[in-house]
Amino acid sequence: MNHAEITKTTDLIKEQTTNLDLLRQEVMKVMVGQEKVIDRLLVALVTGGHILLEGVPGLAKTTAVKTLAQTLGLQFQRISFTPDLLPADLIGTLVYDLKSGSFSVKKGPVFTNLLLADEINRAPAKVQSALLEAMQEHQVTIGDKTYRLPEPFLVMATQNPIEQQGTYPLPEAQIDRFMLKCKISYPSKDDERRIMNRFTKRQQIEVNQVMSAEKISTLCELMDQVYCDEKVCDYILDLVLATRKPSNFGIKIDHQIEYGASPRASLYLNLAARANAMLHGRGYATPQDVKETAYDVLRHRIILTYEAEAEEVESEDIITRLLNDIPVP
């Protein structure tokens, strides 16, 4: 892509960022101090990826996706994952009609645009598999027929980091299908004061629709045009390869990593970096875009050894070391 094409893409993106700014303003009426979460949701939306949010209860994870759905004018469904949940409760089932003597399809809550899978690690593996198949294929099979899911289709799953009874940890192969894993922390004192002042009064906060499915489609098409230079692509590949064999890059932490990131990591890191560039009004990705999205793309793809856990090393520490030691183009 030449300079003129990049400039043209940047100009088109700047026209669209007005809509994104309006969207952020609407969501921030309800969400306080969670700008990063909103940006990551938008990254997932324009790339067609899915997002896993980890945080203790009460940090507005449900509110975030519900508000986003309102501002986008999209369908929204929430399903609470429980140990007795069945795949049919999620994707739907065949219902027998006694009068006609035939079966009819009753579609489940997965037939929506934004699906909130609350506490995904509370459901058994067969339910998690049913959801993750829908995420991967954007379709489900009920009986002997296959049904396409609406577009766009975004799954926002939440899980509680506190070990509790009745949880089924997500296998690495399943969690790898989430493009991003975003950790939500407690708000600052000032943000919590704003939350307290805003939501302890009996008043309804109106959130307006500022975008449509057509505008989202336009953003997705624009995202495809965002340029990623070969040097930036090499930087992405170096980061991902270093999670598998860091000693090849002069970083002596092989004993801390059981398994490195899969090839999905380089694909998603490229998409996330370009989407991050677009959210900042640019038609080209930079190494800084890679750095800003690296933690959310890589943190759930690095499996640590028992030795690392004994040393209280976390995947974030590994990513920080890689970002500090691998040369930036």
N, C-alpha and C positions, 0 to 999 in steps of 0.2 A: 504494500500500500504506500502510495507516494504522499508527500507533504500536503498537497492540495486536497486529497481525499480525506486525510486525517482532519484537516481544518474544516472541511464541509461537515464531517460527522460531529465534530465538536460544536459547530454552530447549531446543528439539529438537536443535539443533546441539551444545549443551553436553553433552547425553546421549551423543551420538555421539563427542565428542572423547576420551572415555575409551578407546574402541577405537583411535582414532588415536594416542593416547599409548602404548598397549600396543604398537602396530605399530612406532612409532618406537624404543621400547626394544629390541624384538627385532632390528630392522635394525641398531641401533647396537652390538649384540654383535659384528657383523662389520665394519660401516662405522665408521671412526674419523675424526672431524673433518669429515664431509661432510653436515652437517645441511641445508644449503641444497639440495644435490642431492636428498636424500630428500624435502624439501618440494616441490620442483619435480616430482618423479615423482608425488607424490600429487595435485598440481594437475592434471597431465596425466591421471591416472587418473579423477578425479571429473568432468572436463570432456569426456573422450573425445578429447582432443588427443594429438598425438605429440610426441616430444622428441628433439632432436639434441644429443648431448654431444660437446664438443670438449676434448681434453686429450691430453697425451703418454701413451705406454704405461705401464702399471703404477700407474695411479691408481684402480684398483678399479671401473672403469666396468661391466665384465661382472659383477663380484661384486654390485654394487648392484642390478641388475635381477634377478639370480638369487635373491638373498636376499629381495627384495620379493615375488617370485613364491611363494616358500616361505611367507612370513608371510600371504599372501592366499589360499593354497590354489589358485592358478591354474596353468594349463598354461604351460610356458616352453620356448621353442625359441631356439637360437642358430645363426646362419648367418654364416660368414666370407665377406665379399665379396672375390672375386678377379677378375683380368682375364679368366679363361676361364669364368666363371660364366654360365650360360644362364638365361633366364626360367623354363624348365621346372624347373630345380633349385630354384627358389623357390616357384612356385605349384603345381607338379605337372604331370602329363602323362597322355596316354592310352597304355595298355600293351596290346599285342596278345597275345591268348591263342590259341596254335596249336590246342589241343584243341577249344575251343568255336568258334573262328573269329570271335570278337568282341573288341571293345575294352573294357577296364575302366579306371576312373579311379584313378590313384595320386596322392593328395594330397601337396602339398609342405609344408615346414616353416612356411609362412605360416598354416596352419590351427592357430592356437594363441591364447592370450590375451595373453601378453607375448612379443614377438618382438624379439630383440636382433640388429640388423643391424650386425655388426662391420665397421668401416672401409668404410662405404658408398661412399666416393669411390674405391675400388679397382676397382669393377665398371663395365663399360661402360654407356652411357646406356640401352640397351634393358632392362637388368636393373633399373636405378634406376627407370625408368618403370613396369615391372611392379609393383614394390613400392609406388610412390607412388600408382598407380591403386587398389591394394588398400587403401591407407590412406584414400584419399578416398571410395571407394564402399563399403568394407567387404564387398566381394565380388570373386571372380575368375571368369574364364571359361576353362574347359578343354574343348577341342573345341567342341561347339555348345551346351553347358550352362553355366549360371551357378550358382555355389555361394556361399552366404553364409558369411562368416567368423564364428567364435564371438564372443560378447559376454561381457565387454568385450574389446576388441582394441586393444592399445597397442603402437606401434612405438617402440623406443628405439634410435636409430642413433648410432654413434660415428664420429668422423673424427679423424685425426691432424693437428694444425696444422703439423707439420714437412713441408715439401715433399719428397716422395720419388718415386722412379721408379715408374711403373705406376699413377699416380693419375689419376682423371677428375673434375675439380671439378664439383660439383653446379650445374646451371644455376639462375639466380635463380628462375625460375618453379617449379622443383621444390622448392627449399629453402624457398620461401614456404609450402608446405603443412605444414611443421613448425610446430606452435603455439609451441614454445619452443626456443631454442638456448641451452644452458647451458655456460659455460666452467668446466672443473674445473682448479683450480690445485694446486700442490704443497702438502702438509700442512705445518703449522708444526713446529718442532723438538719441542715437547712431544707433539703428535699423532703424529709419526713415531716418537718413543720408545715411545708406547703401542702403536703398530702392531708395532714390533720386539719388545717384551716379550710381546705377545699371540700372535704368529704364528710365533715361533721355537721353540715348544714342540710336542711331538708330542701334541697333544690336540685332539679334535674339538669344535667349538663347535656346540651344538645350537640350531637356530632353530625356534621353534614357530609353528604356524598360529594366528593370533589373529583373522582375519576370514574371511568367506566371500563368494562371488559375490552372495548376497542382501544382505549388509550393504553391499557396494560399490554395489549398485543403489539401496539406501536413501539412501546418501550423494549419489549422482548426482541423485536426486529432490529431496533437500534443497537441493542446490546451485541448482536451478532457482528455489527460493523466496527465495534471498538477494537482498536489495533493493539496487538501485543507483540513487541519486537522480539526477534530471535534471542537477543541477549537476556531479556526478561524471562523468556521461556526456558533458557538454559539455567537461569537462577532458580526457577521453580523446580526443575528437574534435579538440580544439585541438592536443594533442600529435602526433597522427597527421598532421593537416593541415600542421603546422609542419615535418614531415620532408619535405614536398613543396615548400612555398613559405615558408621561414622569414622572409623579408623582410616578409610580410604581418603578422607578429607582432613586427616591429621587431628581428629577429635577422638580422644581415647576414652570413649564411654560405651564401647560395645557390650561390656558386661552388664550394663543397666537396661539393655533393650532386648526383649524376647523376640518380638516381631515388629518390623517397621511398617510404614504406611503402604497401602496397596496402590496399584496404578490409578484407582479412582481418585486418590489424593491429588495427583498432578493435574488430572482433568478438572476437578472441582476447584483447585487453587487458581488455575488459569481463569475459569469462569468467574470466581469470586473476586479476583483482582480486577478483571475488566468491568464487572458490575460495580465495584467500589469506585472505580475511575468515573463511571457514568454518573453515579450519585453525587460526585464532586464536580460534575459539569465538564469532564474531559473525554475526548475521543480516543485516548491512548492510555494504556496501563503502564505504571512505573514500578520499580522495586519497592517503593513505599506502600503501594497498594497490596503487594504480595505480603509485606510484613504485617500490615494492619489486619489482614484476613487469615494469616497463617495459623494463629492459635485456634480459631474456631473450626478450621478445616482439618487440622492435624491432631488436636488433643485427644480425640476418641479413636484415632487410628494407630497410636503408638502403644504397644503392649509391653509393660515393664516386667523385668525379672524379679524374683523374690529378693534378690540382693539389693536391687534399687528400692524396693518397698521397705526393706530393713533399714536402708540409709535415708528413708523418708524423702526419696526423690519422686517428684510427680512428672507427668508428661509435659506440663507447662515449663518445668525446669529444663527438660531436654530441648524443647523448642527454642527457649531463650538462648541456650548455649549454641544451637545451630545458627540462629539469626545473628548472634554476635561474632561467630567464628568463620562463617562462610562468606567469602568476598562478594560484595555487592557490585554489580556491573555499572 
